[in-house]
Amino acid sequence: MIDNLIEVKGVTKSFGSYLAVDNLSMVVRRGEIVVLLGQTGAGKSTVLNLIMGTTSPNSGSVRVAGFDPHDSFKALKGRLSVSFQTDRLLPWRTAVENAELGLLILGVSKPDARRRAKEWLARVRLDGADDKYVHELSGGMRQRVSLARALAIDPEIVFLDESFSQLDHVTSGTLRRDFYQIARELGKTCVLITHRIDDALEMADRAIVLSQPAKIALEVHIDDAARADPARIAELHAQIAAAMGGEESGS
Amino acid sequence: MSVADNMAVSVNSNPPPRAAAPADQLVKPLAAVVRPQRNPENRRDLFATAVVVIVMLIAMEITSRYVPDYIMPSPVTVWAAARELFFADPYHVGVTLIRLTAAVAVAMSLGVLIGLAMGTVRWIRPYLKAIILIDTGIPALSWMLIAVFWFKNPETRIFFILLVILLPFYALNVYEGVRALPKDLVDMIESFRPSRWQVLRYLILPHIVPYIFLTTKSVIGYAIRMVIFAELVASAVGIGARMNLAQSTFRIDQVLAWTFFLVILNLVLQAAVNAVEKVTLRWRAEAVVR
């Protein structure tokens, strides 16, 4: 079994004359929760796209579960999933139909997919909303459906691309804690992309701050002992904020 | 066993435990808030239509008293002609309706296929676009005359005329529908690494359904006018042919009666499409603009 689920080695990516990622190297180990932090335009989403295989690097290499995610795009079917900044639910499908989408794409039978989707909606505290259409759900509920859809396929790696950033503070905090509990319980490998330092301090095993263009400006390990120590948390907060150019947000 | 198959097995073998706190309390009040409400616009529209119809009937009645019958018969005369035609010639209404339905159904099917091909197959797009654009530039009258030269069978003529006239509407609107697919949704579904067929089935086809309804509602009135023209030029049966006969026998009351049937036919078909649309697109939130 591969221990380093994601390996990024000396990756550079540019779009025309714009350099988005500059010689970036990083590793994400199995079961780890890594938070990628950076200001807007730091290249966080480009890094995500490189790892997802939706774009390829100009130089360097990306390996996900031993595969090149771009060249072996289909080989990673069912092994990765993403929860995006906006819920990206299909409006013509109900909550449960949205949650089962990934399972159906994986070829799971309809009844089985429906059963699993319902279980996951209950797991993200949305039982009772199975048959609601998207316009009948609040923003927080939609994001919960989006999480259920991402987790229902039982992926090895879950990516959260600013998934909590468009929600109000209370909803965002609740959802973040729910997700953290599920991810820990199932031992999921997670990569969170965010500009909120709070997300990193609350959830990450490791926080990586990207400067612009994307290269590592700071890498800090955060454990439960640090989380329980307000002074240590304040120190980490200040370190990360400084690495982000003093423009921390979301506290 | 493929990776996907492996995943399918692992997915089924690991059901997550249920959460302790259901969200029922959160959901119920929300459902109450979004309960669909009757649109007061509908009642106002109905009232306005009734007023316009009554004013037109009064104008007809007044005019009929001052001009000869072959210029403007009274509404009572037209109503009598309509009753007579309805009981004597229902066959012609049926023929026109069948022609219309068949042509719209085939134009819809082919138009959707062409629109999808234009939207999803890059190399074929410019060729299909060129064909459709040339088609839209050819006047309906040209197609009618061409059909008379090309086909002997009246049914084939009428079907051909309607098909070539209606098909571009569906093709272009479906193509626009595919182009209007939100990139966010495309990226979302691509993140699951689906096959092309799965993208089509789960994303593109449901997305273009409103465009198909919109096109159908837009072309019904036009299609009725075209079928009448086509019947007038190319057939001995159907409402268009009967209107031709009524015109040649100076029966303006019958021309108006057939016109009355066509207006009713248009309203009935529009209502039918609206009803099907309402059920099919029940997922769509109905916005009422103040």
Interface residues (C-beta under 8 A of the other chain):
Chain A: M52 T54 F73 K74 A75 L76 K77 G78 R79 L80 S81 V82 F84 T86 R88 L90 P91 W92 R93 T94 L101 G102 L103 L104 I105 L106 G107 V108 D112 R116 E119 W120 A122 R123 V124 R125 L126 D127 G128 A129 K132 Y133 V134 H135 E136 L137 S138 M141 L151 A152 I153 D154 I182 L186
Chain B: V3 A4 D5 N6 M7 A8 S10 V11 N12 N14 P15 P16 P17 R18 A19 A21 P22 A23 D24 L26 V27 K28 L30 A31 V34 D184 L185 D187 M188 I189 E190 S191 F192 R193 P194 Q198 Y202 L203 P206 H207 V209 L281 R282 W283 R284 A285
